[in-house]
Amino acid sequence: MPELLIGCGQRRKKLMAEDGREEWDGLVTLDINPDHKPDVVHDLTVLPLPFEDNTFDEIHAYEVLEHTGQQGDWRFFFAQFTEFWRILKPGGHFFGTTPGPHSPWGDPGHTRVISHDVITFLSQAEYTKQVGVSPMTDYRFVYQADFDIQYVRTSATAFLFGLEAVKPSRVTR
């Protein structure tokens, strides 16, 4: 059951998991810095990612997504999550953490905010439910991937979320 840890740095600890999957099973690590000795050296801002379709049961991204892309660059945001969706197996899970709203944002490498409101745009079910009813922008013309939002929690210092890849996508227009 291959699992991918992106932006691994020196860390190899699994911080989020489904019940019964608390330990890594077939861990593959990816980082931009070869000094961290990842299995794959790759810049997350360079797409596509160097993996085949439907490779991973889980992808973990702890404190890395806020370092990729620019705030307001919706094209990259959707392209990046489309890549995560592409390399996840059907029903695969994406677990992420980013700084929370009250966390210090002093790191000069932070370039964007990921929050619950942004994650909503990754679910095709939300487009079906909200477009034309709420002010939700319809990005389905560029975003065809699909996730169910499984878990969202905001603490004083972190935003944590879990997504499940829905394949085939439920995109409608």
Stockholm file with secondary structure:
# STOCKHOLM 1.0

chainA/1-173         MPELLIGCGQRRKKLMAEDGREEWDGLVTLDINPDHKPDVVHDLTVLPLPFEDNTFDEIHAYEVLEHTGQQGDWRFFFAQFTEFWRILKPGGHFFGTTPGPHSPWGDPGHTRVISHDVITFLSQAEYTKQVGVSPMTDYRFVYQADFDIQYVRTSATAFLFGLEAVKPSRVTR
#=GR chainA/1-173 SS CCEEEETCTTCCCCCCCCTTCCSCSSEEEEESCGGGCCSEECCTTSSSCSSCTTCEEEEEEESCGGGSSCTTCHHHHHHHHHHHHHHEEEEEEEEEEEECTTSCCCCTTCCCCCCHHHHGGGCHHHHHHHBTTBSCCCCTTTCCCCEEEEEEEECSSEEEEEEEECSSCCCCC
#=GC SS_cons         CCEEEETCTTCCCCCCCCTTCCSCSSEEEEESCGGGCCSEECCTTSSSCSSCTTCEEEEEEESCGGGSSCTTCHHHHHHHHHHHHHHEEEEEEEEEEEECTTSCCCCTTCCCCCCHHHHGGGCHHHHHHHBTTBSCCCCTTTCCCCEEEEEEEECSSEEEEEEEECSSCCCCC
//
